[in-house]
Amino acid sequence: MEDMSGYCNADTAYVYEFDFVKPFMDRYTHCIGVCLRKYAHPGLMMKMALTDEGLSRRDDHLKTLLNSVRYGDKVPTEGLKAEKHYSANQEARVNNYPMILFDNDIMLNVPSKFGVIAMPELITLTINPDYEPKYGYIYRNIGWPYKFGVESDKKDCAILYSSVTSLIVSLPNIVEDEIQAYRSDSDIDVTEYMATITDVDMSKYANADTVLIYDLELDKPYLEKYSYCMGIYLRKYGHPAMLVKVLMDNEGLKHKDSYLRTALNSIRYGDTPTKDGLEGEEKYAIPTKFPLPRTIWVKPKEGYIN
C-alpha cells in the first residue's frame, strides 16, 4: 500500500485537474481538485486555483495544499455510525463525476486546454427526433444521458461523458440505436459504419477491452453550434460501459483525429473488476455482436392497462 502520509493521511485520495472556461476571479485559469476519504471521517473536497505562472509551480502548490490538512487515526463515534448507516462522503460521490468513475476503477483526466461545462442536469443528445425504430419499444429514447462535459478553449470542440451505473457493463444496443437513427434505417448492418478496436495495444484506447468509434450528425446542435459528432463506446470486463461523444463545429472538424485522441487519453480503465461489475457480467452483459437480437413491439389494445 502506498504511504498516504503525503496525502493528508487519508485512506484514498483522488487528484484531478481542469481549466476554467471563464477565469476564476478574472485571473485563475487552472484548477486542481482533491477528494479525500478516511474511514469513519467526513469526506473532504478541496480545490486550488492557479494562474499560468502558478501552474509552472504546480507540484509545490499541490504539496502545500495536501500539507494543510491531516486526518487523525482516532475513530470518531459519529463516524462509525455514519459508516454503518450512510457513507460519510456519499453526497460528494453522488455529485462528483470523477469520484463516481474512481469508485468503478476508472480514472478521468480532464484534458488540458479544456474547461468544464456547467451541466445542471443530465442531457441526452438529439440525433434524429423523427426516427421511429422498427424493432423493440418504438417510443424509447435514442441515446444515453451524459453527466459531465468539457469544452475546448478555442470553443470548437466539446467532449461529453456518459453517466455510468456499476451493474451496466455493456451498451452495444445504444450504439446500434444511434447509428440506425442517424441513418433512418432499422435494418442496416451498423458494423459498416463503425471502427472496431480490440486485441491491439489497448493502452492507447483507454485500456478498454473493446472500443467502437462511429460518426453522427446531430439534428439539434449541442450548445447551438456543435453538429458533428464522433461516438466512442468503451467496454472493459467487470467495469461499467461508457459512451463518450466528441462534438465539433466546422473548425473543430479540421482537427477531428486530434480531438479523438484527446478524448481517448482522458479516460483510463483499471484492471481490477468491481464486485458490481462482476455481477453485471453474470446478469446483464450483452455481447458486442451485431446485429443484436430483434423483436417486434406490438402496440397494446385500446383500454389495456399494465
N, C-alpha and C positions, 0 to 999 in steps of 0.2 A: 504494500500500500504506500502511496506517495506521502511524503512528510507534509502534513497540512498546516504546520505551524506558520508557514508563509502565506497562508490563505485564511487568516483570521481564526485559526484553529477550528474551522468548520469541518463537517463530515464531507460535504460536497460543495464545490464552488464552480460556478459556470460564468465564464467571461466572454462577452460578445461585443462587437463594435459596429457602428454605423455612422454615416454622415447625415447631418441635418439637412432637410430640404430647404429650410429657411434658417440662417444662422441664429443660434440662441443668443439673446441679448445683443444681436447685431454684430457679434464678433466670433462666437464659438461655432466652429464648423463641424467638429468631430465629437463623437461621444463613445465612451466605454461604459458598458453596463456590467454589473457584477451581481449575481444571485447566490445567496449563501443559505446553506441548510445544515443545521446541527440538531441532532436527536433531542427531542423534548425542549427545544428552544424555539423562539419565534423565528420564522424565516425573515431574511433581510435582503432588500434590493437597493443597490447604490448605483448612481450614475455620475460620471465625471465628464464635464465638457472641456474640450481643448481647442485652442486656436491652432492655426497652421504651425506656428512656432512651437507651441506646446506639444504638438504631435511629434516633433523631432525628438522630444524627451519623454516619449510615451512610457517606456519601461520604468523610468524613475518615478513618474507621476502615478503609475499604477501601483507601484510598491508602496508609495506614500499613502494611497487610498486604502490598500489592504492592511497596512500597519495601524490605521486609525481605529480599527475595530478588532476586538478579540473575544471570542466566545470562551466562557469558562467550562469546566468539566463537571461541575456540580449539577445534578439533575433536578430541576425545579419540580415541585409537586404539581403545580398547574400545568406544566409542560407534559408531564406523564399523562394527565387527564386528557390533554389535547391529543396526544399521540393515540390514545385509546379510542377516543370518540370522534375526533375531527382533526385531520392533519394540520399542524401548526402553520404550514405555509400553503394550504390548499388554495386560498383565494389568489395568491400570487401565481400559482401554477396554472390555474384555470384561465387567467387573463394574460399570461405571458407566453407568447407563442414559442420563443426559443426554449423555454423551460419545458413546455409540452413535448417538444421534439426530444429534448435531452432525456426526459423520463422514458422515452421509447428508443433509446440508443441511436439517436440521430442528432447530428450537430449542424447548426445553421451558422454560417459566417456571412454577415451582411456584406455584399460586395462593396469595395472601395468606389468612391465617386458615385454612390447611390445613397439616396435618403429614404427614410421610412415614410410610407404613405399613411395618412390618418385614415383608418378603416373602422368606423364606429360599429359596424355590423357586418355579418357575413354577406358576401356578394356571390352571385352566380352569373357568369358571362352569358350574354345572349348571343347565340350563334346563328340560329335560324328560327325565329319565333313562329313562322308559318308552317314549319315541318311537323307532320303528323306521322309518327312511326307506325310501320305496318305490323310489327311484332311487339309482343309484350303489352304492358299497360299504356295505352295511347296518350293518356293525359299526364304522363310522368314528365318531370323536368329533365331537360337535356343538359348535362354538365354536372358540376360538383361545386360546393361552396368553397370560397377562398377566404382565409382568415388573416393573412399577412401579406404586405406588398411593399416593394421599394421602387423608386423612380430614379433614373439617371440624372446627373447634374445638368446634362445637355437637354433634358426633357424630350428625348427621342426614343426612350425605351422604359417600360415598366415590367417588373417581374412579380408575378403573384404566386403564392404558395398555398396549397390547399389545406383545409382543416384535416386533421388526422384523428382516427379512432383506433385504439390499440388492438382491437379484435379484427379490424378490417385490413387484411393483409394483401388483398388483391382487388383491382378495379378495372379489369380489361373491358367490362361492359360499358364503362363510361367512355373509354377511348373509342370503342366501336360506335356508340351512340353519337359522339361528337363528329366523327368523320362522316357518318351516314347523314347526319343532319345537315352538315355543311354541303354535302353533295346532293342533298334532297333525294336520296335513294336508299331504301332499307335493305336492298338485295346486293349491294356491291360488296366485293371482297376487299375489306379495308387494308389487307396486307399490301395491296398495290400502292397505297397512299401513305405508307409509313416506313421508317427505317427501324430495324430491329437490331439491337446491340446486345450481345451476350457472348460468353466464352472468349473474351479478349481481355486485355489489361483493364479491368473494370475500376481500377483506382482513378482513372480519368473520367469515369462516369458515376461519380457519387458513391463509389464502392457498392453499387447495387448489383443484383444478380442479372436483372434484365432491364433494359431501357428501350422505350418506344418513343420515337420522335416523329411528329407529323405537323403539317401546315393547315391553318384555318384562316378564314377571314370573318370578322365579327359584323353582324348585321347592324348592331348598335355600337359604335366605337366607345371603348372604355375611356373615361375621363374626356369624352367628346373629341378624342384625337387619335387614339390607338386602334387601328382597324386590322392590321396584320398581326398574326398570332402564330407562334410555334408552341405546340403542346408537347410536354415531356412527361412520360409515365415512368415512375421508378418503382421497382419491385425487388424486395430483399426478403429472403426466407426468415420467418419469425419476427418480422417488423411490419409496421403499418405501411401500406402503399401510399405513394404521394403523386399528386398531379401538380406540375409546375407550368405556368404559362408565361411565355416571353412575348410581350406586346410591343409593337413598334409602329412609328409613323413612317412617312416616306423617307425621311432622313435616316432613321434608325434601321430601316430595312437594308441600307447600304452596308451596315455592319452586322448583319444577321449572324454570321459564323462566330464573330467575336462575342456577341451577346449570348449566344447559345453556350459557349464555353464558360462565360461568366456565371450563367445560371447553374450549370453542372458543378462548377467549382464551389458554389455557395452551400451545397448540401453534401454531407458525408454520413453514410450509414456505418454503424459499428458492426462488429462481428459476433455480438452476443445476443441471441434471440431472447425476447422478453417472455415472461410467463403468459401474458395475454396473447402475445404473438404466436406462441406455440399452440395455444387453444384455438386461435383464429385459423391456423393452418389445418387443424384437425376438423373444424366445424364449417368454416366459411370460405376456404380458398377456392378460387376459380382459376383453372388452367389458362395460361396465356396462349390460347389456341383458337384461331378464327377460321370460319365463323363460329360464334357462340351458339349454343342451343337456342332454337327459336320457338316461340309459342304464339298462337293467335289469341288475342284478347277479345272476348265477346262481351258486348255491352249488356248488362243485366236487363231483364224485362222491366217494363214500366211499373212502378209501385214496389219494386224489390227493395227491401231494407236489409242491410248487412248488420 
